[in-house]
Amino acid sequence: MFKDTLSTILYKLVPAHKNKNKTLLVAQYVLDKVKTTSRPSVTPMKLIKLVYIAHGYMLGQHGKPLLEENIMAWEHGPSIKHLYRNVRKYRSQPVDKLIDADFNLLTADEKQTIDLVIDIYNKHSAVDLAKAMHGVGTPWNTTWYITESNQPISNDLIEYFYKDVVKSKIIQSL
């Protein structure tokens, strides 16, 4: 009973947005920026992790979501359903391109936040990022172990957590 009630509460806390295009816009921005770094390729797993972290940083720094799509607590970590569906065909190969994008649709704060995330986290492997996201007290860990099902992770929970991450610039838990 408690689990069902909590699932309902978590679902209501996270608004169900219809526009998934921004998710792909943000992902393409990440892909294009990563190409200019010393680690220029990114797998689907790493792309999803970087986009999720950028969403967390945007909430932690600015109190506004970067994405208009729910972050889901899937068994193997936080995921973004629409992005996952668009990159899964690459399997473990680098993602080359998702969409033709107009980055003018992103605000200066959004671009600055994504750039910061790439500067800090692109040097880490997808596996290291995933391990950090599974740490005790992370938004995924909190949501998954309470609901034990594929539920949305509350933006309030992500924001609360990432305010501390932004302040401390730690990778131990994401």
C-alpha atoms as one frame of an Amber mdcrd trajectory, in Angstrom:
protein
   0.000   0.000   0.000   2.770   2.470   0.941   4.605   1.738  -2.301   1.463
   2.325  -4.407   0.708   5.598  -2.615   4.279   6.846  -3.036   4.248   5.919
  -6.716   1.099   7.984  -7.184   2.596  10.942  -5.312   5.836  10.796  -7.316
   3.880  10.596 -10.560   1.862  13.687  -9.645   4.972  15.649  -8.647   6.507
  15.242 -12.094   4.455  16.879 -14.828   3.896  14.862 -17.983   5.103  17.114
 -20.804   4.210  16.411 -24.386   7.137  18.126 -26.110  10.023  15.675 -26.485
  11.847  17.710 -29.155  13.810  19.695 -26.582  15.323  16.466 -25.284  16.756
  15.732 -28.735  17.862  19.364 -29.131  19.794  19.177 -25.855  21.261  15.782
 -26.804  22.410  17.104 -30.187  23.993  20.121 -28.494  25.884  17.716 -26.205
  27.009  15.645 -29.202  28.240  18.695 -31.087  30.084  20.095 -28.057  31.681
  16.751 -27.181  33.089  16.543 -30.731  35.264  19.577 -29.915  36.863  17.918
 -26.853  39.754  15.499 -26.381  37.147  12.691 -26.002  35.059  13.417 -29.111
  32.785  10.371 -29.203  29.925   9.415 -26.945  27.949   6.188 -26.647  24.186
   6.118 -26.079  24.686   5.331 -22.390  27.071   8.239 -21.886  24.878  10.629
 -23.870  21.864   9.825 -21.693  23.983  10.297 -18.556  25.388  13.653 -19.718
  21.937  14.955 -20.661  20.572  13.829 -17.285  23.442  15.531 -15.425  22.888
  18.735 -17.436  19.213  18.606 -16.444  20.268  18.205 -12.811  22.734  21.084
 -13.025  20.109  23.328 -14.613  17.752  22.592 -11.743  20.536  22.941  -9.170
  21.897  26.227 -10.533  18.819  27.950 -11.901  15.812  26.193 -10.369  14.454
  25.466 -13.859  14.306  22.158 -15.726  16.395  21.793 -18.869  14.170  19.070
 -20.292  10.456  18.998 -20.901  10.356  15.241 -20.390  10.286  13.135 -17.257
  13.486  11.500 -16.081  12.634   7.890 -15.347  14.034   5.637 -12.617  14.713
   2.519 -14.663  16.336  -0.567 -13.209  19.798   0.326 -14.513  19.682   4.010
 -13.637  18.049   7.285 -14.611  16.912   7.391 -18.201  15.105   9.654 -20.618
  12.643   7.538 -22.555  12.469   9.563 -25.778  16.243   9.929 -25.970  16.779
   6.249 -25.217  14.414   5.276 -28.044  16.386   7.464 -30.445  19.854   6.189
 -29.510  19.366   2.504 -28.712  20.040   1.533 -32.341  23.668   2.590 -31.816
  24.069  -0.030 -29.061  27.586   0.590 -27.673  28.811   2.468 -30.751  29.278
   6.248 -30.744  26.213   8.326 -31.584  26.942  10.532 -34.560  23.844  12.667
 -35.109  20.254  12.772 -33.914  18.659  15.824 -35.524  19.368  18.985 -37.475
  19.231  21.439 -34.634  18.726  25.150 -34.144  20.698  25.832 -30.970  19.269
  29.353 -30.851  16.268  27.663 -29.223  18.422  27.087 -26.133  18.879  29.954
 -23.701  22.305  31.290 -22.744  21.885  29.738 -19.270  21.049  26.358 -20.803
  24.087  26.424 -23.105  26.372  27.551 -20.275  25.071  24.765 -18.038  25.513
  22.074 -20.700  29.016  23.366 -21.504  29.954  23.196 -17.812  28.676  19.626
 -17.527  30.686  18.576 -20.573  33.815  20.248 -19.182  33.465  18.429 -15.854
  31.995  15.053 -16.783  32.930  14.176 -20.372  36.337  12.920 -19.192  34.585
  10.136 -17.230  33.398   6.885 -18.786  29.722   6.032 -19.095  30.251   3.239
 -16.569  31.800   5.628 -14.013  28.943   8.081 -14.489  26.393   5.289 -14.079
  28.059   4.043 -10.884  27.974   7.556  -9.441  24.260   7.860 -10.267  23.510
   4.662  -8.360  24.967   5.944  -5.086  22.927   5.984  -1.905  20.896   9.170
  -1.666  20.921   9.981  -5.377  17.579  10.853  -6.993  17.575   7.540  -8.888
  18.464   5.526  -5.779  15.807   7.250  -3.695  13.088   6.768  -6.312  14.031
   3.231  -7.377  14.361   1.743  -3.925  11.098   3.238  -2.721   9.009   2.326
  -5.771  10.992  -0.595  -7.296   9.471   0.227 -10.649   9.947   2.476 -13.647
   8.671   5.723 -12.137   9.437   9.364 -12.902  12.089  10.958 -10.727  10.714
  14.160  -9.241  12.357  17.349 -10.508  12.122  18.606  -6.912  14.229  15.642
  -5.796  16.723  16.190  -8.627  16.956  19.912  -7.845  17.488  19.335  -4.117
  20.252  16.829  -4.809  22.011  18.809  -7.555  22.148  22.023  -5.537  24.717
  20.211  -3.375  26.510  18.682  -6.374  26.847  22.104  -8.017  28.262  23.587
  -4.818  30.768  20.817  -4.204  31.566  19.830  -7.818  31.758  16.169  -6.820
  31.344  13.121  -9.027  31.039  10.535  -6.230  27.261  10.630  -6.542  25.189
  11.981  -9.389
